[in-house]
Amino acid sequence: MPINAGAAPAIVSNNIATKTTASFTPASSSLLVACISLEGARLISMSNSGTALTWTLRQEKTNVSGTEDGYASIFTAPAPSGASLTVTATLNAAEDGILKVYSFTGVDLANPVGQGGIGYNGTLLTYTPTLYTSSVPNSRAVGVATNYSGSSVTIGSGYTSHPYQIPSIVSGAAFYANADTPSPAPVSVTMSATASRWAWAAIELLPPVAAGFTGWGFPVK
């Protein structure tokens, strides 16, 4: 069963401490993936309406050194029931940026994330980082990029992207690969803007582990 993108709410862009999606209904046995792009680093807690889901921080690129601008992070939560809900990212202080939530079916909900990566580049206008090297066949890449300059951002071919721009402040995009990676290999993406200062985070979504061969049903002697 391939990994497929499902129902997802529109991107939420604001400059306050609470970013809440519109209501949406993921398919049953979905994995929710929350991509967050901010001008500056913040402590973030994730929540949702309805039955509380278990949110896990998977990757986070933050300005720990004081020299790498912008913030990007990814959280996930299994949503087995497929009930309608909203998702909220609560920051410890107001900040310009976005929340974009995706839902995916065909993911191993018990072990949904394999490899991942974070990075920063302060010199290139067109930047093609290796996000990670995939660990299993038929996994899927999801990521988020922040451009601290606030210039318009484009994500290269092979990805569905949801860009945003708060001019002269911050911009970026959430994105996912259009197809599963058929075998373990380096996974990359091209980001373009009219100014540099990139921060990004990405994760590998894992398919369920295939059941092993158990024989033809004959009794073992």
Beta strands, then each sheet from edge to edge (+ up, - down):
strand 1: 4-5
strand 2: 12-14
strand 3: 18-20
strand 4: 30-38
strand 5: 44-48
strand 6: 56-61
strand 7: 71-79
strand 8: 87-91
strand 9: 97-105
strand 10: 113-121
strand 11: 126-127
strand 12: 130-133
strand 13: 140-147
strand 14: 154-155
strand 15: 159-166
strand 16: 170-177
strand 17: 186-188
strand 18: 191-192
strand 19: 198-205
sheet 1: 1+ 9- 2+
sheet 2: 1+ 9- 4+ 7- 6+
sheet 3: 3+ 8- 5+
sheet 4: 10+ 19- 13+ 16- 15+
sheet 5: 11+ 18- 14+
sheet 6: 12+ 17-
end
